[in-house]
Amino acid sequence: MKFLEMRVSGVIVDPSTYIPMVILKDMEEKKTLPVWVGIMEAAAILTSLESIKSDRPMTHDLAKNIISTLGADVQKVAITDLYDNVFYATLYLSDAKGELIELDARPSDAIAIAMRSFAPILVNESIIDKARVIDLSAESMKSKSSAELRSILENLSAEDFGKYKM
């Protein structure tokens, strides 16, 4: 499998289903991948994206704290597959001995933990080939203003990408 590093660009609400979507962009900002997530996971990702601190640890903060307390580190997360409209992900940890541990995870949880751990988010390139993505290349975007681009992203519907389940 070949992977492409991506980052969280934002969280928007799908206007047709009212389900939150995490928008992943590749590092060159040419490809965008929407991942539908639950409301709580969207909130966890947004708090990390906006650097909002809570008085008490939230669930993903607790998970990161448990990992750290046990002497492990989050090395990376990978969105590995898209099958029957469901995304699959793996959380990669290194334990105190430096051994790699792979854990099955929902992409939304993996992304929230990766953001708190400053770990890379990787996406299997075959998923990008399967999913409809937005072309954000300089050639296609050079005539659009920031407001126009924001409007395009905010007005996307499930039909623009195909229908994905959480």
N, C-alpha and C positions, 0 to 999 in steps of 0.2 A: 504494500500500500504506500502511496505517496501522499504526504500531508502538506497542507498549506497553513501557515500561521495566520490567524485572524485575531481581531480585537473587537471588543464590544463598542459599537458606535452609538448605540442608544436603545431605548425601549419605547415602543409605540403600541397603540391599541389598534388591532385589526378592526376597521370600521364596519365590516360586514358581520363579524362574529363577536365583537367586543372582547376578544381574547388578547392578552398582551403578547407581543412578539419582541424578542431580543434580536436586534439587527447586528450581525457580524460583518465586518469588512476585512478584506485582506490588507496586508501592511502597505501595499501600493495603492490602496483605495480604488481598485479596478473592479472588484467583485464583491457582491453583497449577498449574504445568506440570511433569510429570516428563520427564526426558530420560535415556534409557538411555545409559550410557557404558562405556568399557573400564576395566579395573582400574587401569592406569597413569594414565589421565586422571583417574579418581576420586581417586587418591592425590595427583595434582598439584593438583586443585581443593581437596581437604581441607587440604593443607599451606598453601595460600594462605588459605583460610577461617580456619584456626586460627593463622595468622601464625607458622608453623614455618619456621625458617631452616635450610638445610643448609650444610655446609662447602663444598660444590662446587655449581655451578649445575646444576639439573635441566634437562630438555629445554625446558620452557616458560619457565624463567628465561633460558636461552640464547637462545631466540627473541626474548624481550623485549629482551635485551641487544643482540642483532644489530640489531633495529629501531632502538633508541636510538643505537647507535654509528654507524649510517648517517644519523643526523640526522632520523629519522622519529618520529612519535608515533602511538600507537594512539588513534584518535578514538572508535571504538565498535565493537561487534560486533552483528550482527543475525542472529537465526535467522529465515530468510526463507521457508522452505517445508517442508511435510511431504507427501511424495509416496511412495506405495507403502510406507508405514511407515518411511520414512527421513527424518530431519531434515536440512536443508541450512542452511548459515550463510555469512555474508560477514564478513570482517575488513576494517575501514576504517582505512587509515593516511593520515596526511598526511606528505608528504616534506619535505625541507629547504626547498623552494621554496613549500611550502604547498599543493601539488597533492594531490588526493585519489586514493588508490590503493585498489582493491577487490580482495581476494583471496578465492577460494573456500576454505572451511575446514570441517572437521568441527565441529559445535557444541561438542563437548567440548574440543577444542583452542582454539577461539575463546574459550570461557568461561574456560579456564585462563589464557590470555594477557590477557584483559580484566581479570581479577582482579588480576594482577600489575601492570597498567598503570593501575588505578583508572578504567577506561573503562566507560561504560554498556553494559549488555546489553539489547538490544531484541528483541522478539518480534513478528513479524507477527501482528496480531490474528486474521487468518483461520485461523492455526494453532490458536489458542486455541479458536476456534469449531469446528474439526474434531476436536480432541483432547478427550477427557473431562478435565475439571478438577475440582478440589475447591472447593466453595463455602466460602470462609473469611470470609464477611461477618460483621459483628458480630452480626446477628440469628441466624444459624445457629450461631454459636460461643459466644454469651454464656453458655450453660449448661454449657459444657465446661471442665474444668480443663486446665492445661498438660500434666499427665500423660496425660489422655484424648486430647488433640490429638496428643501425641507417639506414643501407641499407635496412633491412627488412621493416621498417616503411616508408622509402622514396619510396619504390617500390611497395607499396600496390596499388591495383586498386579497383574500385567500386565493381567488382565481388568478391573480397576477403571478403567484408562485406555485400553484398546485395546493392541494389541501394536506396539511400536516397535522398530526395529533400530538398532544403533549406526551 
